[in-house]
Each structure stands twice: as structure tokens, then as C-alpha cells.
Amino acid sequence: MRARVSRISVVFLLGIMTFIFGGVLMVSTSWAQPTSLIGVAVPEPPNLANFVKNRTAAIQLGKALFWDMQLGSDGIQACASCHFHAGADNRAKNQLSPGVNAGDSTFQTGGPNFTLLPGHFPIATNDVVSSQGVYNRSFSNVTPGNPVDICVSGPDPDGFRIGGINVRRVEPRNTPTAINAVFNFHNFWDGRADNTFNGSTPRGAGAGDSPIFQTQIDGTLALVPIAITNASLASQAVGPPRSPFEMSCGGRTFPYIGRKMFNLTPLGKQKVDPNDSVLGALANSRTNRLAKGLSVSYPQMIRDAFVDTWWNSAQTVVMGGDVFTHMETNFSLYFGLAVQLYEATLISDQAPFDLNTLTPQQQAGLAVFTGNGRCDQCHSGPIASDAVDPDPALGFFDIGVRPTNEDLGAGPIFGAGDTAFDATFKTPQLRNVELTAPYFHNGKALSLEQVVDFYNRGGDFPGNPNHDGQVRPLGLTAQEQVDLVAFMKSLTDERVRFERAPFDHPSLCIPDGHPGNELGVTESSPGSGEAADSLRCISATGANGSAIPLRTFPPQPIFGDTVFATNFIEEMASAGITAGCGGGNFCPDVPVTRGQIAVFIETALGNPASACTGRFADVPNTHPLCGFIERLADDGITGGCTANTFCPDAPISRGQMAVFIEAAAGNQGGACGGRFGDVDPLSPFCGFIERLNDDGITGGCGGGIFCPNDPVTRAQMAVFMAGAFLF
């Protein structure tokens, strides 16, 4: 059992040091319990000004890079692909990893592409519930203008195969939240993201493998060692883009990532809400609601954010037999610092605990937390984690989740040749914890109730050599356990729950398993050796956030009657465009009327209803949809179905829908090229239909036709609307 340094002795010693030397401690270890996060200083590199000249521009760059799907080798996988849900991940399909860190490639709980259900928890094997990343591929090169890298696929060596077809690999540890992560002195579960950023890799000063260059007075480039303290998040950020599990084909380096991104529109595959709290001013959607991406390039964002000498040389650098520009060479430096500065804005300090609005039950739970539960022995301070401390002995523990030999955790990082830190892991923060299931470094627990039960029984493997002595049977009553869970829920910031600023974001389409199940999948193309993707898209949110709260793991359906287009329908609900048809249902097969589409479109545009003036003879002032119908006319989207009528109860056709959507975006129909076999080139709808196709919103109804006269069902409407305004 590893000897634990007592909190009292540490506080006493640090207090003496502060008294004797008159020092100012950057990190306090004197918390005896969780404390408010309001007003707590966010750690920041003391030499940041040597690198960043415009913080706002750097934050914009960091948010764009964090959410950009084009960053991954596959043109799909973003940093946010594993951190989209309260900074973590709530997917349930293809989220199992075998005991890779124990050298095991066999699945025991399920298998590749398995769908996890509540009954599978708590996990009792060495399988890990984590986040799916990329396919097993080796990097060759990038193609300017193409977000997909040139890579070579090979059979997956770690068991991520079904019938000889590779599926997406799954990380060997559960995804921790990115929110408040800036306070961790070391990041990643094993602490390998060093507090000192070396400009290119996670492992700290002197461990960088990509040189960073600075322009000298004479205009030449000089190799410069980088050591930026208080930058563990920057160290963490540069890990996943090169990881062959998370985002990258094996062997890819940052200069190639920079080369690719510099030739792409930032967030070019994604919608950015014009009211995004960071990127709204740069969003192309400000001038065209159907447009994706930003109006500025990545090179310009770097020039705006970083001190000139880190990017302005015309001299090139030769690495690995290839020639790179100064800016391409230093891309890891920009990436790490910009992402850190963005993530440093993700501070959730408005929870009921911070605002002193605890219920009596939550107050009782706090008493258990700091009393019989002994939770505060590791979970203290403003983020309820001692991992803010520079000393890993105070923030990394073996609590007996799994046997030591299955995952050595921080052992190789802090062990210095001995076993003192084997199977120890970073103490996770507890803020927003009700939203970040599953729990523990291996994702074994489904709920906070299961977590409390784990601690109440003293953990599962108390015989581990480094098992922490504080984890022992607690003897909590059933009521104490319920109260304790209630207290932990008081650490949830409602801005996180509803994705309000600063937790708003661009749209994102994430891999969500593969068509099929753990027994069989379909190849993406014949002979590819890789399974086709199932993508789940998440709508862009502006500063005002989502209309419905985040759903906990595993996510349950919003409506009881959706099968087709469920993702589109649910994101329409999240965006506040629809609440369904009543009774917890959506009525997906019911045709949409012209009056209803007026409500959907104007709500999607964020517009209120107009005052009714009796503009249309068949829409009296008493008509429940009158205000939205007249707003649609006020906005020039339609003049009605005749000179003075609107036909509010008539079903809207697919051709009419094309006109409404494109007109709502301010777009005119183009010249008709006869693209669809059933759309007359002389039809007034033809140009709008082809424009809708050009904008990637629909490919027609199949077989080279559009079915322009068919009525639009509510489910089809959701596909059209979500594709146009949300994704």
C-alpha cells in the first residue's frame, strides 16, 4: 500500500514555507472540502505574452481548431468528437475497448460495435468504456484542399475487427471532461500531459520531437527550446491529433496537419451559429444562413493571434525529407496554446453549490461528503479534485477499480523506476459529474449511485499494492447515499446542461458506431476492409444554448415514435424548433402544412411572430399560426399560394419546401440544368431544387428524381430543416 502524505502535514509544511519565505503559493492544498469556483484565478503561463499578442484572436483560433472535424486524418474526427457532451462523451455504440493496456485484445463484456445498455453496468471485466476514434491506418501524406489524409489501411492488431472488417478503434481509457481541466496541474488520466509545454508533445521540457523555430533579427530562423509553464492543457492538446487511436493515421506529424488545415476553410464542414459567443462574428452564416465555416482562413487567424516572429519568416524548414513553411513547422505551438486558451474559458462556476442555493437534502449530502463519506480526502477545493496540486502524490491514487497489472496508469510517468505510482490515476473533478457518465478511468460505473456503492464497499481490489488506505468500507446508510448523490448534482452548472455560453459550439457530426451490430458490419466500399460509418450530428448552438437539457448516458429517445431520421428530429427539438405533436410523440409520418412550415422556418431563423394584419384572406387574425405566416411574408420568403391567400392547411410539397428554405437563407434559385429527371426545367421550383442539392441538403428521393409534388412528412421536414439550418 502506497503511503499517503496527510493533508494536515502538507498544509502545515506549506504554511511554514509561506511564512518563512514570504512566498505566494500558486496552488493551495489547504482546502478541507469543496469550495466555490467563483473568482478563482485561472492558471495561465507567465510568459504567454512572448507568444500570444491577441488573446481574443487566440481563443477564436482555439475554439475553431477544437471543434473542426477536418483536423482528423479521416476528415471526421475532431477534438470535440470525444468532448462534445458536458466536455465528455455519452455515446453507447462501439464504445468498448478490450484490455489494451494489459495486452489483451479480446472483448469480454460485448464486442466491437456493441451497444451498451444500463444492464451491462457495472462493468466487471477488463473491458473499458471509452470513446471511438479512427480506423487503423498508416499516414502517407496530405492533399491540399482535401480534409482526408492519404493513408494506408491494415488489419487492426488490437481486436477492432468484425468478420475481417476493421471498425473504429476505441481508446483504452474513459474520456474525462474538458470543462475546468485547466485547473489540473497534470492532464490525462496518467498525468503524462506535463505542466510545462514544450511546443510539440505532451511530455514536458526537453521532450519535444518537432522543432520550433523563431525569426531572428536578420530574418533567419533559429531553433528555439520551448518551456511554457502552467500549460498542461497545451501539453494535453497536442497528444490526440497524432494518436493512432484518437484522431490520426499512424505516423502523422504536426507540420503535415498544419499544411492540410491551411488549405481548408475553418470549420468548412460545419455550421457555426451567428450568435456563437466566440466565433459568431466570423461565421459565414451571418450572411447566408445555409453557409458553413468561417469567413477567415487559419493562416490569418494565426497571424492575428501570435507574435510575428513565430510565423513570419519566408525561410523554409526541411524535416523528414519534406520542405515546410515556417507556419507549418510551428503549427503544434499554435495549436497547443490556442486550444488551452479556449478551454480556459470553459469554467463552470455557476452551480447551485457556487450560488449557495443548496436544498436541505444537498446540504445533508455535503455533510456526508465531508464526514462519514470521506470524499473530501481527495475531492476538495474549487473543482473538487486534489489533482490541482503540483505533487502527484496528492492527486493520483489507486482506489481499487481494477487489478494493478491491467493498467499501470501514472506508474511509468511518475514512478522514476519504482512501482510507487503503479495503477494510480488522476483524481477526477466532480463538477457537472451528473452529466459525464460513465465513471472511473475505465468507465465501469453507469451512475453516481453505482459510484457511491463502490466506495461504500471499500472498492473492488483492496489488495492492490498501492491501494489507497482512505478507500475502505464506509458503512453509509441508504439515506446517506441518496443525500450524497444529491449533493454531487449540486455541482452542475445549468449553462453546461443547456450548452449556453461559454459552452456553446459549432455543429458536429460524430461517428456513432457502424450499421449492423457486434456480429456483422457492412464495408464502407467493396474491398476497403473498413466498416461504413453511422454518423450522429449535433446542431450548432449560439450563446443562448439549447432548448432541452443534455441527456445522460446512455441517451434515451426524446420522442416515443421516431424511427426514421431520429437524429434530425431530436436535434430540431434541441434547437427549440419543435416540441413534437404532443403526448411525447413527434408524428413523423404526418404531412406538414404550409402554416406549420412557417412556424418551423421562422423559429429556425430565431424570429418572433409578426403582428397579424389580415394580409391573407384565408388566415384571419384569430388563426393560431397567423403571426408566423405573416412573418414569412414580411421576410419575403413567400407571397402566398395566390395573390391574397396562403392556403395554410394545404400540405407543403417537396418543391415548395426547396423554395422556402433557400428563400429563408436569402438565396435565389439558379439556372436549371435538368439535374432531376422529374423536375421540369421550366418549373419555377427547378432552380431552387437544384440550389438545395448544391447546398448538400438533399440528393432527391432516389433514382435521379426529386419527387417535387410529393407532400413533405414531419420526419422529412426535420431532415431538410436540420440539414439547412443546424448541421
PyMOL commands that set and color helices and strands:
alter all, ss='L'
color gray80, all
select helices_A, chain A and resi 7-21+48-50+55-67+69-71+79-82+100-102+118-120+181-183+232-237+240-242+254-261+280-282+284-286+298-305+308-310+326-329+331-343+360-370+375-377+386-388+392-394+404-406+411-414+433-435+448-456+478-489+494-497+566-574+594-604+626-634+654-664+686-694+714-726
alter helices_A, ss='H'
color red, helices_A
select strands_A, chain A and resi 96-97+128-129+137-141+150-153+161-162+165-166+213-215+221-223+317-319+322-324+396-397+425-426+508-511+535-538
alter strands_A, ss='S'
color yellow, strands_A
deselect
rebuild
show_as cartoon
